[in-house]
Amino acid sequence: MRNIIKLHEKELNNSVTEIRIEEIRDVDFQFKPYWYIYCILENGRRIEIGRSNKKPKCYKQLSIYK
């Protein structure tokens, strides 16, 4: 899955505070799971990134600048 998040100019002043991935089990489709991915900005606005039928792999990348 590859998505591009388009932010409006006034949203560029807000940084992303968290990225969430929620596993959803759909009752209508025999509890088949999918994952809903979204991020939350500083102002509380929620931006949907997408849905995935495969479990996303998450990792943390740490960069140190001198």
C-alpha positions in Angstrom: 0.0 0.0 0.0 1.4 3.4 -0.9 -0.4 6.6 -0.2 0.5 10.3 -0.3 -1.0 12.6 2.3 -1.8 16.0 0.8 -1.9 18.7 3.5 -3.3 22.2 2.9 -1.1 25.2 3.5 -2.7 26.1 6.9 -2.1 22.5 8.0 1.6 22.6 7.3 2.0 24.5 10.6 0.7 21.5 12.5 2.9 18.5 13.0 1.8 14.9 13.2 1.6 13.9 16.9 0.7 10.2 16.4 0.1 7.5 13.8 -2.4 4.9 14.6 -3.1 1.5 13.2 -6.4 -0.2 14.2 -7.3 -3.8 13.5 -11.0 -4.1 12.5 -12.9 -7.3 12.4 -15.9 -7.0 10.1 -18.9 -8.9 11.3 -20.5 -8.8 7.8 -17.6 -10.6 6.2 -17.2 -13.5 8.7 -14.8 -11.5 11.0 -12.2 -11.1 8.3 -9.7 -8.5 9.6 -8.4 -5.4 8.0 -6.3 -2.6 9.3 -7.3 1.1 9.3 -4.3 3.5 9.3 -4.6 7.2 10.2 -2.6 10.1 11.7 -3.5 12.8 14.1 -2.2 16.4 13.8 -1.4 18.8 16.7 -4.7 20.6 16.2 -6.6 17.3 16.7 -7.5 16.8 13.1 -7.5 13.2 11.9 -6.3 12.3 8.4 -7.1 8.9 7.0 -4.1 7.3 5.3 -5.8 4.1 4.2 -6.9 0.6 4.7 -4.9 -2.6 4.3 -5.9 -6.2 4.0 -2.4 -7.3 5.2 -1.1 -6.5 8.6 1.3 -3.5 8.4 4.9 -3.9 9.7 5.9 -1.0 12.0 9.3 0.1 12.9 10.9 3.0 14.6 13.8 4.9 12.9 16.0 7.1 15.0 18.2 9.7 13.3 20.8 11.6 15.2 22.1 14.8 13.5 25.3 16.5 14.7 
